[in-house]
Every structure is written in C-alpha cells, then in structure tokens.
Amino acid sequence: MKAYQANLLNAIVLILVGLWGYLSEATADRSPTALIPVAFGVILLAMTSGVRKENKVIAHVAVTLTLLVLVMLAAMPLPARIAAGDQMGIFRIILMISASTHAMICFVQSFIAARKARQ
C-alpha cells in the first residue's frame, strides 16, 4: 500500500471510529476529548493530496501527526478503557492504533524508497 493510501485509510478510520466512540457514549457522559482522534483524522485527510503528490513537508507533518496520534492512543485512552473493562472501547482504540501503525509503516517504507531512488 502506498503512503497516501495508508494515510487516507488512517484518516477515515480515525474519523469514523472516533465518531462511533463519541456517539456511543450516553449523552451525559460524552467528553469533547473523545473527538481528538476525529480532529486529527480530518487534518490527515486534508493532507492526503499533498502526500500523494510526494510533497516532503506535508508527508513529514503527516507522519509526525500519525506518530503523535499513535502515542496518545496508547498512552491515555487504552489504559483507561482496559481499567474500566470496556471491551468495545478497547476494540475501537486498538482499531485506531492498528490503522495508525500501518500508516507509519507505509510512511517509513516510502521514505526509505525515496532515499534509495535519490542515490
């Protein structure tokens, strides 16, 4: 999978799964912080065109945001969902972590390929 495709997939997963998690909570329990992955997904979605055109700056910003999302998901909501015993919440977070990990792998592979092509 090419980097822009992985970025697009990651953005869509972050948006859809983030909204699913936010909307599945009871109205009184909804926290706006649950929309953070959605916001990152929207930003990454907007960057997909630049990543597709192999714009180095946009690609590096996208990979940095993807890494930030990955670390944030693993550090904060995953342990909280595990402690709460929320199986569906754990599933949603692992789904977002998986998409972000896949995107990171694709980005690194594309950076390596670009470097080899220059040499």
C-alpha positions in Angstrom: 0.0 0.0 0.0 1.3 3.4 -0.9 1.8 6.1 1.8 -1.1 8.3 0.6 -3.4 5.3 0.6 -2.4 4.3 4.1 -2.8 8.0 5.2 -6.3 8.1 3.7 -7.3 4.8 5.4 -5.9 6.0 8.7 -7.7 9.3 8.4 -11.0 7.6 7.6 -10.6 5.1 10.5 -9.8 7.9 13.0 -12.8 9.9 11.9 -15.4 7.1 11.8 -14.2 5.1 14.8 -13.7 8.4 16.8 -17.3 9.5 16.0 -18.5 6.0 16.8 -16.9 6.1 20.2 -18.2 9.6 20.9 -21.7 8.9 19.8 -21.9 5.6 21.5 -21.5 7.2 24.9 -24.5 8.3 26.9 -25.2 12.0 26.3 -24.3 12.9 29.8 -21.0 11.0 29.6 -19.8 12.5 26.3 -16.5 14.2 26.6 -15.2 16.6 23.9 -11.8 15.0 24.3 -13.2 11.9 22.6 -13.2 14.0 19.4 -9.5 14.5 19.3 -8.9 11.5 17.0 -11.6 12.8 14.7 -9.8 16.2 14.5 -6.5 14.5 13.7 -8.3 12.4 11.1 -9.7 15.5 9.4 -6.3 17.1 9.3 -4.7 13.9 7.9 -7.5 13.6 5.4 -6.7 17.2 4.2 -3.0 16.2 3.8 -3.7 13.2 1.7 -3.4 15.1 -1.6 0.0 16.5 -0.6 1.2 13.1 0.5 0.0 11.7 -2.9 2.0 14.4 -4.8 5.0 13.4 -2.7 5.3 16.8 -1.0 8.1 16.2 1.5 6.9 18.8 4.0 3.3 17.6 4.0 4.5 13.9 4.2 6.7 14.7 7.2 4.0 16.6 9.0 1.5 13.8 8.3 3.9 11.2 9.7 4.6 13.3 12.8 0.8 13.7 13.4 0.3 10.0 12.9 3.0 9.2 15.4 1.5 11.7 17.9 -1.9 10.0 17.5 -0.4 6.6 17.9 1.4 7.6 21.2 -1.6 9.4 22.5 -4.0 6.5 21.9 -1.6 4.0 23.5 -0.8 6.2 26.5 -4.2 7.6 27.6 -7.5 6.1 26.4 -6.3 2.5 26.0 -5.2 2.0 29.7 -8.4 3.8 30.8 -10.6 1.6 28.7 -8.7 -1.5 30.0 -9.1 -0.4 33.6 -12.9 0.3 33.0 -13.3 -3.2 31.4 -14.9 -1.5 28.3 -14.4 -4.2 25.7 -16.0 -2.2 22.8 -13.9 0.8 23.8 -10.7 -1.3 23.8 -11.7 -2.7 20.3 -12.2 0.9 18.9 -8.9 2.1 20.3 -7.0 -0.9 19.0 -8.6 -0.4 15.6 -7.3 3.2 15.5 -3.9 2.1 16.8 -3.7 -0.6 14.1 -4.6 1.9 11.3 -2.0 4.4 12.6 0.7 1.7 12.9 0.0 0.6 9.4 0.2 4.2 8.1 3.5 4.7 10.0 5.0 1.5 8.4 3.9 2.7 4.9 5.4 6.1 5.5 8.7 4.7 6.6 8.8 2.4 3.7 8.1 5.3 1.3 10.8 7.4 2.9 13.3 4.6 2.5 12.3 4.0 -1.1 12.6 7.8 -1.9 16.1 7.9 -0.3 17.2 4.8 -2.4 15.8 6.4 -5.5 17.9 9.6 -4.9 21.1 7.6 -4.6 
